[in-house]
Amino acid sequence: MQIITDPGQMQAIAEKLRLNRQLVGVVLTMGALHEGHLSLVKIARKSAGIVILTIFVNPRQFGPTEDLHRYPRPLEQDIALAKSADIDYLFVPEAGSIYPEHYQTTLECGVLAERFEGEQRPGHFNGVATVVTKLFNITKPHTAIFGEKDAQQLAVIRQLVADLNMDITIVAAPTVREENGLAVSSRNTYLSSQERSAAGIIYQGICHAEKRIAAQEYNLQAITAEIKEMISSTPGLNPAYVCFVNETTFEPVETAEKGKVYRLLLAVHAGNVRLIDNGKIRT
Ligand code: PAF
């Protein structure tokens, strides 16, 4: 595995790989690598001859009151983990080489980015779209793998790729879960052991929705009220939002119809940590 820090050098390597007709798959991360990231690498490896993993904690997707400075950056550990995974290039740029002095351009996402995470974290998706575009331009991938755990981010990136005619296949990877169902995330490291075990209720909420819908309860507002109650009656947890949305538009849906697929989105505060999760629900 070769470690590259310079965007120009990474871009030159990526160009050469393309000229040599190599299929390039990329996994974009902010580091603090875990099982979830490794599962993305495995999926990338299935379709690509060359796998590039990027680590960059993107300051432009953090709001002024968010956790940019305390975001975990265990670089040595990440390098060791990346080495043990099947990765060809690890791209770890410095913030100053991605956003040099006099940097000006930010992409503006549309309506998909307005609700839920977009509403709770103003400017977040514009920062994501900007850095993803830059990292795509640097690594020139044929495919890029993103976790379904960040369902709205995935939808925003699919829209970005379609809107800007990027010739990149976006692949969704299933959410990896801890034993109690909690979705694996770099932010789980902030949780106390009590919070971590209590947070298993989020996944139980998704399972509850599946069961209620299987039992033909199509009043989605009633189901979300039940899930909010499950979460808020768990000590230390507070729901930020629980909502069923249209799988493509992310418009909220109140009543389900038979034979459709919906996405149940959840965001939960555990102490001062925000956890997000979601489930694909078929009626
Ligand atoms: O999902 C993430 O880790 C980040 O939002 C991403 C896609 C790497 C962009 O910084």
Boltz pocket constraint, residues with backbone or C-beta under 6 A from the ligand:
constraints:
  - pocket:
      binder: B
      contacts: [[A, 28], [A, 29], [A, 30], [A, 56], [A, 58], [A, 61], [A, 128], [A, 131], [A, 132], [A, 150], [A, 153]]
      max_distance: 6.0
